[in-house]
Amino acid sequence: MWHVDADGHYSSHESAAPPYNLRGRFYTDENGFFEVETIVPSPYTISENGPLAELLHAVGQNTTIPAHLNIILKRKGYETLITQVFF
C-alpha cells in the first residue's frame, strides 16, 4: 500500500519526506485479516504540462486526483490485483 502525504506528495516526488514514507507491506493472518493505521491522504493535482492533463482537459475533466490509497494484493497461485480505494 502507498499514498500521498497531507500535502498531496508521494515520498518519491517533490517531497522532503524520507524514501518509502507512507508505503508499506502488510501480511494477513490465517483468516485473511489485516490492520493498518495511517494518515488520511490528500487529493492532489497532477502537472498541467503533460499528456495526461491534456487528455483530461480534452474530455472536460480537471486535473485533481481524489484522495485514495494505492494497493497491490498478491497471493501465490493467484493473479496479482493492483487497485485504488478512493475517499
ABEGO torsion letter per residue (X at the ends): XBBBBAAGBBAABGBABBBGBGBBBBBBBAAGBBBBBBBBBBBBBBBAABAAAAAAAAAGBBABBBBBBBBBBBBBGBBBBBBBBBX
